[in-house]
Amino acid sequence: MEFVETVRRRRMIRSYDPTRPVPPEVLNSLLELGIRAPSAGYSQGWRFLVLTDITSLDKFWDTTAGSPNPWLERMRTAPALIICFSDKDAYLDRYAEPDKGWTDRDEARWPVPYWHIDTGMAAMIMLLAAVDHELGACFFGVPPDRIPALLEAFRVPEGLWPVGVISLGYPAVDLKSPSLKRGKRVVADVVAYDSF
């Protein structure tokens, strides 16, 4: 598939065929591409937890989801989830190395938290790769008040933070998000050249 077509076809899919698991080799392909994302200082401060068995999937939803709702019921049909974690210490440690020279590991030196941004870029590559594999995918967050339970339930190593989750599967008939009624902004609305 051509790259432009892949980008244009990417959508957040929330309904999946639960009878069709994502083959392990396809999951591995998505992850292999995801870790090719750029990272500040080549820190590569991301970690991914892949859930594919029913016990782990149920534990994820039971730990992170609120009260039952139509969105949740559709999302629970995904046969695979990839939880995307960032590792801030990987960045602080990397930039304390001699070639970077920030020996104080001061987080205030960072204009934005690149550990989260770079993990998000890895997730975006996986979302595009899912389209290339004819899969549906959706990126969503874990409610802040449920993050401690998630970290505990899956014995997440200290220092990792869940930036978001990718649901994956073969798409089923999906409902369009009401947000789409807002329409897509055009380039002229969001881009300025040389000065705002």
C-alpha positions as CSV (number, residue, x, y, z in Angstrom):
1,M,0.0,0.0,0.0
2,E,1.3,3.5,-0.8
3,F,2.2,5.6,2.2
4,V,-0.3,8.4,1.3
5,E,-3.1,5.9,1.0
6,T,-2.2,4.4,4.4
7,V,-2.3,7.8,6.1
8,R,-5.6,8.7,4.4
9,R,-7.2,5.3,5.4
10,R,-6.1,5.5,9.1
11,R,-9.1,5.8,11.4
12,M,-9.8,5.1,15.1
13,I,-11.7,1.8,14.9
14,R,-13.7,0.8,18.0
15,S,-15.4,-2.4,16.9
16,Y,-13.6,-5.6,16.1
17,D,-14.3,-9.2,15.1
18,P,-13.5,-11.1,18.3
19,T,-13.3,-14.4,16.5
20,R,-10.2,-13.4,14.5
21,P,-7.1,-13.0,16.7
22,V,-4.2,-10.9,15.4
23,P,-1.5,-13.3,14.3
24,P,1.7,-13.1,16.5
25,E,3.8,-12.4,13.5
26,V,1.7,-9.3,12.6
27,L,1.9,-8.0,16.2
28,N,5.6,-8.5,16.1
29,S,5.8,-6.6,12.7
30,L,3.9,-3.7,14.2
31,L,6.2,-3.6,17.2
32,E,9.3,-3.9,15.1
33,L,8.2,-0.8,13.1
34,G,7.1,1.1,16.2
35,I,10.6,0.9,17.7
36,R,11.9,2.6,14.6
37,A,10.3,5.9,15.9
38,P,12.7,8.8,16.5
39,S,13.8,9.4,20.1
40,A,15.7,12.2,21.7
41,G,19.4,11.2,22.0
42,Y,18.4,7.8,20.7
43,S,17.2,7.2,24.3
44,Q,14.4,4.8,23.1
45,G,12.6,5.2,26.4
46,W,9.5,3.2,25.6
47,R,8.2,-0.2,26.7
48,F,5.2,-2.1,25.4
49,L,3.0,-4.6,27.1
50,V,1.1,-6.8,24.7
51,L,-2.1,-8.4,25.9
52,T,-3.7,-11.1,23.8
53,D,-5.1,-13.8,26.1
54,I,-8.6,-13.4,27.4
55,T,-7.5,-13.4,31.1
56,S,-5.1,-10.5,30.5
57,L,-7.6,-8.6,28.4
58,D,-10.3,-9.0,31.0
59,K,-8.0,-8.0,33.7
60,F,-7.1,-4.8,31.7
61,W,-10.7,-3.8,31.2
62,D,-11.8,-4.7,34.7
63,T,-8.9,-2.6,36.1
64,T,-9.2,0.4,33.9
65,A,-12.8,0.7,32.7
66,G,-15.6,2.6,34.4
67,S,-19.2,1.7,34.3
68,P,-20.4,-0.2,31.2
69,N,-21.2,1.9,28.2
70,P,-21.5,1.3,24.4
71,W,-17.9,2.5,23.7
72,L,-16.5,0.1,26.2
73,E,-18.6,-2.9,25.0
74,R,-17.3,-2.3,21.4
75,M,-13.7,-1.8,22.5
76,R,-13.7,-5.0,24.6
77,T,-14.1,-6.9,21.3
78,A,-10.4,-6.1,20.4
79,P,-8.4,-9.3,20.5
80,A,-5.2,-7.5,21.2
81,L,-4.0,-4.5,23.2
82,I,-0.6,-2.8,23.3
83,I,-0.1,-0.7,26.3
84,C,2.6,2.0,25.5
85,F,4.7,3.1,28.4
86,S,7.3,5.8,28.5
87,D,10.5,5.7,30.7
88,K,11.5,9.2,31.8
89,D,14.7,7.9,33.5
90,A,16.0,6.5,30.2
91,Y,16.0,10.1,28.9
92,L,17.4,11.7,32.1
93,D,20.1,9.0,32.2
94,R,21.0,9.4,28.5
95,Y,21.4,13.1,28.7
96,A,23.6,12.8,31.7
97,E,26.1,10.8,29.6
98,P,29.4,12.6,28.5
99,D,28.3,13.3,24.9
100,K,25.2,15.2,26.2
101,G,26.6,16.6,29.4
102,W,23.5,17.3,31.5
103,T,25.0,15.6,34.5
104,D,22.4,16.9,37.0
105,R,19.6,15.0,35.3
106,D,17.4,18.1,35.8
107,E,14.0,17.5,34.2
108,A,13.5,21.3,33.9
109,R,16.0,21.3,31.0
110,W,13.4,19.6,28.8
111,P,11.0,22.0,27.1
112,V,8.4,19.2,26.8
113,P,8.4,15.6,28.1
114,Y,10.1,13.9,25.1
115,W,9.7,10.5,26.8
116,H,5.9,10.8,26.3
117,I,6.2,12.4,22.8
118,D,8.6,9.7,21.5
119,T,6.4,6.9,22.8
120,G,3.4,8.6,21.1
121,M,5.4,8.6,17.8
122,A,6.1,4.9,18.2
123,A,2.3,4.4,18.7
124,M,1.6,6.4,15.6
125,I,3.8,4.2,13.5
126,M,2.0,1.2,14.9
127,L,-1.4,2.7,14.0
128,L,-0.2,3.2,10.4
129,A,1.3,-0.2,10.3
130,A,-2.0,-1.7,11.4
131,V,-3.7,-0.1,8.4
132,D,-1.1,-1.6,6.2
133,H,-2.0,-5.0,7.7
134,E,-5.7,-4.4,7.1
135,L,-6.3,-4.2,10.8
136,G,-8.4,-1.7,12.8
137,A,-6.8,0.1,15.6
138,C,-7.6,2.8,18.2
139,F,-5.3,4.8,20.5
140,F,-6.9,5.7,23.8
141,G,-5.8,6.7,27.3
142,V,-6.2,5.1,30.7
143,P,-8.2,7.3,33.2
144,P,-5.7,8.9,35.6
145,D,-7.5,7.6,38.7
146,R,-7.1,4.0,37.3
147,I,-3.4,4.2,36.5
148,P,-2.2,3.0,39.9
149,A,-4.4,-0.1,39.7
150,L,-3.1,-0.8,36.2
151,L,0.5,-0.5,37.3
152,E,-0.1,-2.9,40.2
153,A,-2.3,-5.4,38.2
154,F,0.4,-5.9,35.6
155,R,3.5,-5.5,37.9
156,V,4.7,-2.6,35.8
157,P,8.3,-1.8,36.6
158,E,8.8,1.4,38.6
159,G,9.4,4.5,36.5
160,L,7.2,3.4,33.5
161,W,4.1,5.5,32.7
162,P,1.2,4.5,30.4
163,V,1.0,7.1,27.7
164,G,-1.8,5.2,25.9
165,V,-3.2,2.0,24.7
166,I,-3.6,0.7,21.1
167,S,-6.5,-1.7,20.6
168,L,-6.1,-4.0,17.6
169,G,-8.1,-6.4,15.6
170,Y,-9.9,-7.1,12.3
171,P,-12.5,-4.4,12.0
172,A,-16.2,-5.1,12.4
173,V,-19.0,-2.8,11.5
174,D,-18.2,0.3,13.4
175,L,-20.2,3.4,14.5
176,K,-18.8,6.7,13.3
177,S,-17.7,9.0,16.1
178,P,-20.0,11.9,16.6
179,S,-16.9,14.1,16.8
180,L,-16.4,13.6,13.0
181,K,-19.3,16.1,12.5
182,R,-16.9,18.8,13.4
183,G,-15.2,18.2,10.0
184,K,-11.5,18.1,9.3
185,R,-9.6,21.4,9.4
186,V,-7.8,22.4,6.2
187,V,-4.2,23.2,6.0
188,A,-4.8,26.9,5.6
189,D,-6.6,26.9,9.1
190,V,-3.6,25.4,10.9
191,V,-0.4,26.5,9.1
192,A,1.4,29.8,8.9
193,Y,4.6,30.5,7.0
194,D,7.3,32.7,8.4
195,S,5.1,34.3,11.1
196,F,1.7,34.0,12.6
